[in-house]
Amino acid sequence: MSNQPRWGTIQKECQKFQGLFEDVERRHPSGVPYQEHLLEAQLAYSGGKKKGFPFLHCWLKVRNSPKFQSINPREKRKASNVIGEEDLDSPQAYDSSQITQGQRPIGRKRAKEHLKNKGGDGGPYKNLIEELLVEKKEERKMKDLRWQEAKTMQERRISVEERRLMWEQEQKIMFCDVNTLDSIEQKNYVLTMRAQITAQKMAEFSQSLGGSSGGSHAAEDDSLGGHTSI
């Protein structure tokens, strides 16, 4: 029972940090490194103080879980921009509300300076940042893979549909009653197309039998050679 209030606090703070992180991602293009996104969200959470987001390791674990993502977007927005009444006595909550409501969002330049001041290694969150970067890389790889699979399936469906339409058209031409056609041009067109289709099918048939016919000729030669020796 003693862990439930603490988990409620951790969950609420993770929701608040998730809102700040998503705001950073929306403001910056996709080419910006996620390390800078994370540092900027950290600065926004701390309001310029030294103390940053204390539950980063928890946030990295739960941010992609279905239960965490199923939170009402309106509640997530409220958690990232508005402090609840029960947190008005918390100095940390007061500072976070000031940075999200009363001050301008920090930019990439400030995040880079913050990273430089920490020696360029992400400070105490180096391992967690590296985990986030690896996670994002895997997400991008899986997204590209799913896109490629969907593209391949779509190309296959289009190819099958094209062959089906071509087959139906050939059937109409081959089994069309030319006597019912009105003009001599229509009859000539149908007869010409029949000849082309027949020639194409015969060529495909001959090509498919090319290998087997070559083998049968060789077998006949061996057989004749055996009779001659007798």
C-alpha positions as CSV (number, residue, x, y, z in Angstrom):
1,M,0.0,0.0,0.0
2,S,2.9,2.3,0.7
3,N,4.1,2.1,-2.9
4,Q,0.8,3.2,-4.4
5,P,1.1,6.9,-3.5
6,R,4.7,7.0,-4.7
7,W,3.8,5.3,-8.0
8,G,1.0,7.9,-8.4
9,T,3.6,10.7,-8.0
10,I,6.0,9.0,-10.5
11,Q,3.3,8.5,-13.0
12,K,2.1,12.1,-12.8
13,E,5.6,13.5,-13.2
14,C,6.3,11.1,-16.1
15,Q,3.1,12.4,-17.8
16,K,4.2,16.0,-17.3
17,F,7.7,15.3,-18.7
18,Q,6.1,13.4,-21.6
19,G,4.1,16.5,-22.5
20,L,7.2,18.7,-22.4
21,F,9.1,16.2,-24.5
22,E,6.4,16.1,-27.1
23,D,6.3,19.9,-27.2
24,V,10.0,19.9,-28.0
25,E,9.6,17.3,-30.7
26,R,6.8,19.4,-32.4
27,R,8.8,22.6,-32.4
28,H,12.0,21.1,-33.9
29,P,12.5,19.2,-37.2
30,S,13.1,15.5,-37.3
31,G,16.8,15.9,-38.1
32,V,17.6,17.3,-34.6
33,P,19.3,14.7,-32.4
34,Y,17.0,13.2,-29.7
35,Q,19.8,14.0,-27.2
36,E,19.1,17.7,-27.7
37,H,15.3,17.1,-27.4
38,L,15.8,15.3,-24.1
39,L,18.1,18.0,-22.7
40,E,15.7,20.8,-23.8
41,A,12.8,18.9,-22.1
42,Q,14.9,18.5,-19.0
43,L,15.6,22.3,-18.9
44,A,11.9,23.1,-19.4
45,Y,11.0,20.7,-16.5
46,S,13.6,22.1,-14.1
47,G,12.8,25.8,-15.0
48,G,16.5,26.6,-15.2
49,K,17.3,25.0,-11.8
50,K,20.1,22.5,-11.3
51,K,17.6,19.7,-10.3
52,G,16.2,18.1,-13.4
53,F,13.6,15.4,-14.0
54,P,14.2,12.8,-11.3
55,F,12.3,9.9,-12.9
56,L,14.0,9.7,-16.3
57,H,14.8,6.0,-16.0
58,C,11.1,5.3,-15.2
59,W,9.9,7.5,-18.1
60,L,12.2,5.6,-20.5
61,K,10.7,2.3,-19.4
62,V,7.0,3.3,-19.5
63,R,6.8,5.9,-22.3
64,N,6.0,3.3,-25.0
65,S,3.8,1.0,-22.9
66,P,0.1,0.8,-24.1
67,K,-1.1,1.7,-20.6
68,F,0.9,4.9,-20.5
69,Q,0.0,5.9,-24.1
70,S,-3.7,5.3,-23.4
71,I,-3.9,8.4,-21.2
72,N,-6.5,10.9,-22.3
73,P,-4.7,13.5,-24.5
74,R,-6.6,16.2,-22.7
75,E,-5.2,15.0,-19.4
76,K,-1.7,14.8,-20.8
77,R,-1.9,18.4,-22.1
78,K,-3.2,19.5,-18.7
79,A,-0.4,17.6,-17.0
80,S,2.2,19.3,-19.1
81,N,0.8,22.8,-18.9
82,V,-1.2,23.1,-15.7
83,I,-0.3,22.2,-12.1
84,G,-3.1,20.5,-10.2
85,E,-4.4,21.9,-6.9
86,E,-2.8,19.2,-4.8
87,D,0.7,20.3,-6.1
88,L,0.4,24.0,-5.4
89,D,2.5,23.5,-2.3
90,S,5.3,21.9,-4.2
91,P,8.1,24.3,-5.1
92,Q,9.2,22.0,-8.0
93,A,5.6,22.1,-9.4
94,Y,5.5,25.8,-9.1
95,D,8.8,26.3,-11.0
96,S,7.6,23.8,-13.7
97,S,4.4,25.7,-14.2
98,Q,6.3,29.0,-14.5
99,I,8.5,27.6,-17.3
100,T,5.6,26.2,-19.3
101,Q,3.2,29.1,-18.9
102,G,5.1,32.3,-18.0
103,Q,8.4,31.9,-19.9
104,R,9.4,31.3,-23.5
105,P,10.4,27.7,-24.4
106,I,14.1,27.2,-24.4
107,G,15.7,26.7,-27.8
108,R,18.2,24.3,-29.3
109,K,21.0,26.8,-28.8
110,R,20.5,26.8,-25.0
111,A,20.2,23.0,-25.0
112,K,23.5,22.7,-26.8
113,E,25.2,25.1,-24.4
114,H,23.8,23.0,-21.5
115,L,25.2,19.9,-23.1
116,K,28.6,21.6,-23.6
117,N,28.7,22.7,-20.0
118,K,28.3,19.2,-18.9
119,G,31.2,18.0,-20.9
120,G,29.3,16.8,-24.0
121,D,28.4,13.5,-22.4
122,G,24.9,14.2,-21.2
123,G,25.9,14.4,-17.5
124,P,24.4,11.8,-15.2
125,Y,21.9,10.8,-17.8
126,K,24.4,9.6,-20.3
127,N,23.4,5.9,-20.2
128,L,19.7,6.8,-20.3
129,I,20.2,9.1,-23.2
130,E,22.0,6.4,-25.1
131,E,19.2,4.0,-24.4
132,L,16.7,6.5,-25.8
133,L,18.8,7.0,-28.9
134,V,19.0,3.2,-29.5
135,E,15.3,2.9,-28.9
136,K,14.5,5.6,-31.4
137,K,16.8,4.0,-34.0
138,E,15.0,0.7,-33.6
139,E,11.7,2.4,-33.9
140,R,12.7,4.1,-37.1
141,K,14.1,0.8,-38.5
142,M,10.9,-1.1,-37.7
143,K,8.8,1.8,-39.3
144,D,10.9,1.6,-42.5
145,L,10.6,-2.2,-42.5
146,R,6.8,-2.1,-42.2
147,W,6.6,0.6,-44.9
148,Q,8.7,-1.6,-47.2
149,E,6.5,-4.6,-46.5
150,A,3.4,-2.6,-47.2
151,K,4.8,-1.3,-50.4
152,T,5.8,-4.8,-51.6
153,M,2.3,-6.1,-50.8
154,Q,0.7,-3.2,-52.7
155,E,2.9,-3.8,-55.7
156,R,1.9,-7.5,-55.7
157,R,-1.8,-6.6,-55.5
158,I,-1.5,-4.2,-58.4
159,S,0.4,-6.8,-60.5
160,V,-2.3,-9.5,-59.8
161,E,-5.1,-7.0,-60.7
162,E,-3.3,-6.1,-63.9
163,R,-3.0,-9.7,-65.0
164,R,-6.6,-10.4,-64.1
165,L,-7.8,-7.5,-66.2
166,M,-5.6,-8.5,-69.1
167,W,-6.9,-12.1,-68.9
168,E,-10.5,-10.9,-68.9
169,Q,-9.9,-8.7,-71.9
170,E,-8.2,-11.6,-73.8
171,Q,-11.2,-13.8,-73.0
172,K,-13.6,-11.3,-74.4
173,I,-11.6,-11.0,-77.6
174,M,-11.1,-14.7,-78.1
175,F,-14.8,-15.7,-77.5
176,C,-16.4,-12.7,-79.2
177,D,-18.9,-13.5,-81.9
178,V,-17.7,-11.3,-84.8
179,N,-21.0,-11.8,-86.6
180,T,-22.6,-9.6,-84.1
181,L,-20.3,-6.7,-84.7
182,D,-21.6,-3.8,-86.8
183,S,-18.7,-2.6,-88.8
184,I,-15.9,-4.3,-90.7
185,E,-13.3,-2.3,-88.7
186,Q,-14.5,-3.9,-85.5
187,K,-14.3,-7.4,-87.0
188,N,-10.9,-6.8,-88.4
189,Y,-9.7,-5.5,-85.0
190,V,-11.0,-8.5,-83.1
191,L,-9.5,-10.9,-85.7
192,T,-6.1,-9.1,-85.5
193,M,-6.1,-9.2,-81.7
194,R,-7.0,-12.9,-81.8
195,A,-4.0,-13.6,-84.0
196,Q,-1.7,-11.6,-81.8
197,I,-2.9,-13.3,-78.6
198,T,-2.6,-16.7,-80.2
199,A,0.9,-16.0,-81.4
200,Q,1.9,-14.7,-78.0
201,K,0.5,-17.8,-76.2
202,M,2.2,-20.2,-78.6
203,A,5.5,-18.4,-78.1
204,E,5.1,-18.7,-74.3
205,F,4.2,-22.3,-74.6
206,S,7.2,-23.1,-76.8
207,Q,9.5,-21.3,-74.5
208,S,8.2,-23.2,-71.5
209,L,8.8,-26.5,-73.3
210,G,12.3,-25.5,-74.6
211,G,14.2,-27.1,-71.8
212,S,12.2,-30.3,-71.7
213,S,12.3,-30.7,-75.5
214,G,16.1,-30.3,-75.5
215,G,16.3,-33.1,-72.9
216,S,14.0,-35.4,-74.9
217,H,16.1,-34.8,-78.0
218,A,19.3,-35.8,-76.1
219,A,17.5,-38.9,-74.8
220,E,16.5,-39.9,-78.4
221,D,20.1,-39.4,-79.6
222,D,21.4,-41.7,-76.8
223,S,18.7,-44.3,-77.7
224,L,19.7,-44.2,-81.4
225,G,23.3,-44.5,-80.6
226,G,22.6,-47.6,-78.5
227,H,20.7,-49.3,-81.4
228,T,23.5,-48.5,-83.8
229,S,26.0,-50.3,-81.6
230,I,23.9,-53.3,-81.5
